[in-house]
């Protein structure tokens, strides 16, 4: 079609030239008018509205990915976990690792036109400090000048730059908080420094954003983004195929598109599909503080009793990879030293259960101990697109071992309440991913017992593991840190605090008119800046 239009234009121009020769001189003003008309027609033919309609499971203001279009963090990270500049343009760290000097980017303005400076950066850090893992380590924060902020720690804290790359540390205009400039106040307006501005919002329905023409970085090609809340993934797929949505899968930090649907989407000539691994593994967490999962032998047995390769092959059509360790070994802090994972070995699983005292004494096919049958409940929070089929698969696998597993599906809030109260046996979760330290092995992780902000009181904890985590993240010595982390991973792997299942790769599907989509460095962001509608 494009070639045909260009060809037609060439014919028109040629005819005009021939007519000019045959009839003599043509008035210059007429010639300019004809040329202008042709150029205008060609331009109009190429013009396309730069509007993108996003389908997302969660409300715009609830989703990390939505907020990342409006707000920015002081620091960013690359896909390996290395710090990169964002609103902080450069930084210096003292030799003892206790003093951070942040040089803020100049020429940045909030969406309401007010300049961003060190007072705003300090205000946002003060807001974040209420719940941040580093709050007890900070001695003071000082404003040196309009674009320099000094943060002094009372002891070395390794993950500070990573922490201030998380959504929790978003830089918010102090004027958008009620009361204004109150770190304990409530955010009442979405005024950030990001590439898009929020101009309209209907809770649980849609949000409308427009391009921030004053953005300090690369300005988006898109003029408008419409974020539609569509909780059901299959409804999203139907709407995408019908052209009611332009892109799905970008609004969640998990696999919102069911893996089993990917092959069908790839076959559709009007749809493109991209898949990215962020090293975030699907896991089943045990309640390690109550029977029967307070016994390491039972936890290990469950790990040996699950055929992960069968999950990936039969449920997901090989769209992802099985996981045999808690988190991706290629992360900077990951379990690269674990050479042998829990591969499928049902006989070993049965042996461990027998050693733990579980036998089928009445021949009903269900193991029992002290007169009680082995019945365990798995809590499945709503939202993970593949958890429903995986849960049924686990139920079948564990039945082969003599375990009756009940499935309880709950809204995420209700599921979280049960988790916090310890009212669960097993819980569908994940290993974490950047910008948090993946795998739960950090001062802010689920396996550190002194982390009072994390609702994982009933996960695996031990004094030995706490000491290894504290050693790893309280030293600027990379060699010493790696040694402590390796010991921590060996301990955790031996204790089997969860069942790693598979890599939660993130698929994104879009209409063919959407060009230039790229994945961000972390699963919690949405990168729409390179997208163009053609």
Secondary structure, DSSP 8 states (H G I E B T S, - for coil): -HHHHHHHHHHHHHHHHHHHHHH----HHHHHHHHHHHHHHHHHHH----EEEEEESS-TTT-HHHHTTT-B-SEEE-TTS-EEESSEEEEEE-TTS-EEEEEE-SS-B-TTS-B--HHHHHHHHHHHHTT-TTTTTEEEEEEEETTEEEEEESS--TTHHHHTTSGGG-B--GGGEESTT-TTSEE-S---SSSEEEEEEETTTEEEEEE-TT-SS---S-SEEEEEE---HHHHHHHHHTTS-SEESSS-SS--S-GGGHHHHHH-TTEEEEEE--S-EEEEEE-TTSTTTTSHHHHHHHHHT--HHHIIIIISTTSS-B--SSS-TTSTTS-TT--------HHHHHHHHHHTT-B-SSSSSS-EETTEE-EEEEEEETT-TTHHHHHHHHHHHHHHTT-EEEEEEE-HHHHHHHHHHT--SEEEEE---TTS-GGG-STTSTT-TT-TTSS-TTS---HHHHHHHHHHTS-S-HHHHHHHHHHHHHHHHHHT-EEEEEE--EEEEEETTEE-----SSTT----TT-EE-
